[in-house]
Amino acid sequence: MSDTPFGFGLPREPEDGEPGKNQGGGPGKGPDPADNPLAAMFGALGGGNPQDLGAAFQQLGQLLSSEDGPVNWDLARNVARQTVAAGAPDGSRDSSVGASERAAVTEALRLAELWLDEVTALPSGATSAVAWSRAEWVEATLPVWRELVDPVAERVGGAMGEVLPEEMRAMAGPLLGMMRSMGGAMFGTQIGQAVGVLAGEVVGSSDVGLPLGPAGKAALLPGNIVRFGEGLGVPADEVRLYLALREAAHHRLFEHVPWLRGHLFGAVEGYARGIRVDTGKLEDLVGRIDPSRPEEIQEKLQQGMFQPEDTPEQRAALARLETALALVEGWVDAVVHAAAQPHLPSAGALRETLRRRRASGGPAEQTFATLIGLELRPRRLRDASRLWASLTDARGYQGRDLLWSHPDMLPTTHDLDDPDGFVHREQPDFSELDRLLGDAAGDSSDGPGNDGGNGPGNDGGNAGGSPDGDRGHPK
C-alpha cells in the first residue's frame, strides 16, 4: 500500500497476459499510466497518437466526472477492483469462493456462535454467514468507507477553493469546479488503491474494529484466511474457527449495543474536524504547477496535507477515539479467548498473533493513516482486555456486558490506568431513569424494565436477558 497520502498511482489492469503491455517510464518512453494517470494523460495529449489521445480524453473524463460529493466514488470503486484484479503484493490472486469454502465458513461461524453463547450475555448479532472474495469485500465495504472518508475530503475540497484570493473566487467558478473535481479524483484514486490493497489482507468484515460490512452479515474471506495462517504452524480449521469467533463477537457487540456504531463514527468525525489542511502546500501546488510536468502534483501531495491541531479539544477527541477502540477490541479479545481456550489448543498463540497484528499497526491501521491522517489503532488493547477479564471474574459475564447499556457506564481512559478501582466501584443504575422516561412517554403498558430499548439489560434480546434465551445463529 502507498505510504503517501493522496497520490495518483493508478494500478494497471491486467491485459490478457500480453508481455510489455502498459510498460513505460524509462528513457524514450511515455509516462506509465499505472504510476501517474495525469502524467499519462498529458503525455498522450502531447504525443500526437490518435489512440493515445482518445484514451487520454477518456481518462480525463473519468477523473473529472464526479458525482455530487467530495470524492469520486465511481473512480474509487474502479481503482479498487483493478487493484484486486492485479493481485496482492505477495503474488496471490483473487478467485471466486467455491461451495466447499462457503460450507466451511458457514460451519465455522455456526460453531463460533455456540461457543460464544457460553461466555457472553449478548446474543448472536448475525442473521447470515457469507464467504467473500476480495472483490466482494470491496463492493460490500465501500459504503462505510464513504461514510468515514467524506467528512475529511469535504475539508480538503473547501481548502482547495480557499487558496485563491477572495477577489478572484467570484471570477473563478469553472476553475474552482475543476479543482474540486481534481480533489475528488485524488481522493477516489487513493482510496481505491488503499481499499484494493487492504482487500488482499483482511480476513473478515471487522478487521479495523469498525463494522465495515452490512449489518447482520458475518463475513470471512477464505483465501485470505489461508494466507494468514501460513507459517503459524496451526491447523487451518483452528485458524478459521478463531477468526470466526472474532467476526461473530464483533457482530454481537455492534448489533446489540445500538449506540456504539454512532459513538465510534462520531469519534472519528470529531477527530477529523480538528485536522488542519495545510493550505500553504495547496497554494504552492496551485501556483507552481507546470502543465508539462503534471507529476509535480503527485510529488507535492506525497508530502502530506494533514496536520492535527495540537489543542486540548483535539487531544481529548483522540483520547476518546483511542479509548473507544481499545474497549471494543479489548472486549472482543477477552470474550474470544474465553470461548476459544477450552476448545482450541492454539488459542493462546492465535490470540498473541492477532494482538501483535493490531498493536503494531497492521494494514487496516495504515489504510486509515493514509486516508485521513489517523491511525485506528487500539493502543491500549492489552489494558482493556485485562479490565474486561477482571470484570468477568468480579461480576460474571452478565455483569460485565451490562456496562454496554449506556456509554456513561463504560470505563474511561483513567479507568484503564486503574482497572481494579473501576472493577470494585459502584456503577450507576439507569433502570429508574429508563422507567421514568417510559412513563413520561405514555408507555406504561410495557411496565418497568421493559421499555423497548435495545441496550443490554432489557427485553430487546440483549445482555440482561437470560443467557439461555433464544439466540438466532447464522443459517
N, C-alpha and C positions, 0 to 999 in steps of 0.2 A: 504494500500500500504506500501511496505517496506520503512522504513526511512533510510536505509543504502544503499549506493551506491554499485552496482556490487556484491551483494550477490548471493548465489547459490540457494536460495529457489525455488524449482520447485513445483508448485501447483499440487495436486493429481487429477487425472481424476476420476470421479465417476465410481464405479464398480458395476453396476447392483443392487445397494442398498444392497449389502452384508454387514452386520454388522461386524466391526472389520477388514475389508479389508484394507490393506496398513497401519495397525497400527504398532506402534513400538516406539522406542526411550526410553523406560523405562528400568529398570534393567532386564537383561537377554534377552532383545530383540535386534534385529538388528536395524541398523540406519534407520530412516524414510526417504524414498526417497522424500517425499513431502517437507522435510526440507532441505535436502542436497543430491543431486544426486551423488556427488562424494563420500560422506561417504557411501551411499548405495552401490555404485559400488565397492569400496574397501572392504566393509564388505562382499559382496557376493563373491568376489574373495577369501576371506579367510575362507568362511564358508563351502565350500565343497558341497553344494547343487547344483546338476546339473542344476535345473531350474533357481535358482538364478544366477548361473554362466553365463548361456546363456543370461539372462536378463541384467546382468552387462555388458557383452561384447556388447550387442545391444545398451545399453545406452552410453557406451564409444564411439562406432562408431558414434552415433548421436552427441555427444558433440564435437568430434574432426573432423567430416567431415563437413567442412565449404566451401561454395562457395568462389570464389575469393572476397576478401574484408575483412575489419577488424571486421565484425560482422557476426555471423552465423544466417542469417535471416530466414532460414528454421526452426531452433530451436526457434527463437523468435516467429514466427507465431504459431508453435505448442503449446508453453507455453501460449501464449495469448489465444488461443482457449480453452485450458484446464482450464485456469483461469476463462474464461467466463462460461464454462460448469459447473464449481464448484459452481457458484453463487456468488453474491455480499456479502460484509460483513454484510449488513442489512438483509440477508436471501433471498432476491429476486432472481429469476431465469430468465435466458434469455428465450425468446419464439419467435416464428415466428410472424411476423406482419400480422394481419388479414386485410381483404378487407375494413372493416369499418374504421379501423385505418388509412389505406392508404388514403382513401377518405377524412378523417378529416384533415390529414396533407396537402393534395393537396389543399383543400378548404382554410385552414388557410394561406398557402403561397400565394395563388391567391389573397386573400383579403389583405394580408400584402403588396403585390406589389402595389395594388391600393392606399392604404393609403400612401405608401412611395412616389408615384408619386406626391403627393401634397406638399412634404416638401424637396425634393432634386432634383437637376438637373441631377444627374446620373441616367441613365435608368436601367431597370432591367438587372441583370447580370446572371440570372438563365434561363436555357432553359428547365429544368425539375424539378419536385418536387418528392422526394423519401422519403419513410419511412423505416428506417433501424432497424433491430435487433442489439443487441450488437455484435454478431459475424460478421454481415455485416459491422458494423462500423470498426471493427478490420481490415478486409480484404481491405476496401476502403482507410484506412488511413496509412497503413504500408509503402507504397512507400514514403510518405512525412516524416514519422519518419526516414526512412533510409537516406533521404537527409539531415536531421538535425543532426543525431547522428553520421554518418560515419566519418565526419572530426575529431571529438573528439576521437572516437575509434581508428582512424588511429594513433593518437599521442600516445595512450596507447600501441598499438601494437609495435610501434617503440621503445618505452621506455623499453618494455619487453626484447628487444634484447640488449639494451644499458647496462643493468645491468650486463652482462657478461664482464669480462676483454677482451680488444681488441684482445690480443694474442690467446684467446680461441674461438673467434667468428668463425674463419675460420674452426675450427675443430668441431664446434657445430651446423652444419647445421640442422641435424634432431632434435636436442633439441630446436633450435630456432623455427623450424616449429611447433613443438608440443606446445611451449609456445604461439605462435601466435594463434594457433587453440584453446588453452585453453582460451586465451583472447577473441577470437571471441565467444566462448561458454559462457563465463562470461557475456559479453555484451548481447548476444542473450537471455540468461535466464532472466537477469534483465529487459531488455526492454520488453520482453514478459510478465513478471509479471506486470510491470507498465502499459503497454497498456491494458492488460486484466482487471486490476482493474479499470482503467480510463473508460473503456467501460461501466462499471456498473454505471457511474455517469454523463457522458456527455449527453447533450440534443440535440446536433447538430454537424455540422462539423467544427464549428468556435469557440469553447469554449476557445481556447488558444489565440485568436486574430490572428491566422495564418490560411491560407487556407489549412486545412488538407485533405479535400476530393477532388474528381475530379472537374475540372473546369466546371461550368455551372450546377452542381447538388446541388440544395438546399435540405439539408437533415435534418430530425428531427428523434429522437428516441422516439416513443410514450410511450413505457413502462417507460423509464427514466423520461419523462416529467410528467407522473402521480406521480411518487415518488418525483419529485422536488416540485410539488405543494401541497403535503401532509402537513397539518398543517399551511398553509398560510392563510386559510380562503378565498381563491379566487376561483371563479368558474373555472372548468377545461378548458372550452373553452377560457376564458380570458388568462389563463396561456399559453395555446398552441399558441394563437394569438400573444402574446407579444414575445414569443421565436421565432415564425416565423418571426416577424419583424426584430429581431436581425440577424437571419440567412440570410434573404434576403438583409439586409443592408450591411452585410459583403460581400456578393457576388457582389453587385453593386460596391463597392469600389475596390475589387481586380480584377474584370473583366474590369473595365473601367479606371483604373489607372495602365497601363501595367508595369510601372517601380516599383510599390510598392512591389510586391512579392520579386523581387530580392533585393530590398533595405532592407527589413526586414531579409531575409535569409542571406544576406551578413553581416548584423549587428550581427546576431547570430554567424556566422562563424568568423567574426573579433574578437568578444569577446572570442570565443573558442581558437583562435590562441594564446591568452595571458594566457591561463590556463596552469599551470605547473604541470606535473605529478611528484609526489613525488617518485623519483627513490630510495630514501633511504628505503622507505617501501617496494618497489619491491625487492630491494637487500636482505632485511631481509626476505621477503617472499620466495624468491628462495633459499636462503642459509639455511633456517631453517625448510623447510617442512619435516615433519615426515610422511613417507608413511603410517604408521599405524594410523595417526591422520589427515586425509585429511580435517577434519573440521577446522583445523588451517587456511586453505586458506580462508574460509569464515570469520573466526574471524578477520583476518588481513585486508581483503578487506572491512569489515564493518567499519573500522576506516576511510575510505575515502582515495582517492589518488589524489584528485584535489585541488590545491591551486592557486587561481587567483593571478597573479603577481601584486604587488602594484606599477605600473608605470603610468606615465602620459598618455601613449598610451592606457593602459588598462582601466584607469578611463574614458578616452574620449570615448572608444568603448562602455563601459557600459552606459554612458550618452546618446550616440546616440541611442542605443537599447531601453533604457527605454523611451526616448522621442518619438521615432517612435511608440512604443507600445501604449503609452498614447494618441498620436494623433489619431491613428486608433480607439482605444476603446472609446476615448472621442467623436470623430465624430459619431460613431455608437450610443453611449449613447444619444447624443443631438438629432440626427435625429430620432431615435426610439421614444424618449419621445415626440417630436413634432408630430409624426404620431399617437401615441397611445393616447395621452391625450384627444383629442376630442371624442374618441370612447370608451375607456375602463375606467370605474370608478376606477379600481385597478392599473392604470398605475403608479402612484407615488409609491405605495407600492412595486410593482414588480421591479421598477427601483432601489429602495433602496436595495432590496434583492440582485439583480444582482451586484450592486456596491460593496456591502459588500463581496459577494462571490469572486469577482475578487480581491478586495483590500486586503483581509485577507489571500490570498494565498490558493486558493482552490485546488482541486485535480489536475487540469491541471498544475498549477504552481509547485506543489510538484513533479509531474512527471518529469518535466524538471530539477528541482533541483536535483533529484535523478540520472537522466541520464547523464547530462552534467555539473553538478555543477552550474547551472544558473537558477534563478527564473524569468520566463517570466511574471512578474507582472507589470501592468501599475500603478506604484506608484503615478503618478500624474494624475490619471483618472479624478478626480473632477476638477482640474485646467484646463485640456484640454477641458473638456465638457463645462465649463464656457466660455472659449475662443471661441469655435465654436458657442456657443449660442450668444455671443456678436457680433461675425462677422455676424451672421444671422440678428440680429437687425440692424446693421450698413449698410450692403451691400445686404441683401436679400440672399436667399439660392443659387442663381446662382453665386453671387459674392463670397460667402463662398466656394462653391465647385470648383470654378475656381482655387483656390490655389493648388489643386491636379494636376494641369497641369505640374508642374515641381518640383522636390524635393527642389530646391533652394528657392521656394516660400513658403514653409511650415514654420510654427512657429518653433523656436528653444527652447532649454531649458530656455534661458533667457527670451524669449517671454512669457513663461508660468508664469514667475515671474511678468511680466508687460503686462497683456493682453490688457489693454486699449491703451498702447503705440503701440502695434502691430496692433490693430484694426484700428487705425487712421493714421498709417504710410502708405506712398505711396509705392505701391508694384511695383516691376519691371515688365515690359511688354516684353514678349518673342516673341510677334507676328512678329515683324520686323526681328528678328533673324531667326525665322522659315521661313519667306518668302525668305530671302537671301539664306538660306541653300537649300530651294526648288528650287530656280532659278539656283543655282550652280549645282544642280543635274540634271538639264535639265527637271525639272518637271513643266515648265511654263504653261502647258495646264491646270493644276488644278487651277491656279490663286492664288492670295494672300488669306490667311485664309483657304485654303483647301489643306493642304499639306499631307493629307493621314495619319496624326498621329492618335494616339489612346487616347491622353490625353483629359481632359475636355477643351472645348473651340474650338473644330474643328468639322468637319462634320463626324467624326468617330462614332457618336452616343453617345457622352459624354456630359459633363456638359454644354458646351457652346451652345449645340443645344437647340431648342425650348422645353420648358417644356411640351408642348402639342404634341411633336413629337411621332412617333410610337415607343412604347416600348414593346418588346416581354416579355410576362409573362410565367411562367411555365405552361405547359399543364397538 
